[in-house]
Amino acid sequence: VLVVCVRYLGDTLLLRPVFQALHKAFPHARLDALVTAGTSCALDDCPGVHHVIEWPRQAPWQEVLLLPRLTIGG
């Protein structure tokens, strides 16, 4: 499951209860987050979060370079 939040630190912080609920409901699911660069610290030690990917917030043509990091099952 990929949870996307490309907003601000406070928005990313509000994902903690979302991940806790998802982890409780689907304990064997892989839970990943796609967040704005600089906000991943809000998910440090959050139960159930497997991997956090930071969205660089660059020019749109440069953001395409992020796509290989969003592979399924990777």
Buried (B, 14 or more C-beta within 10 A) or exposed (E): EEBEBBEEBEBBBEBBEBBBEBBEEEEEEEBBBBBBEBBBEBBEEBEBBEEBBBBEEEEEEEEEEBEEEEEEEE
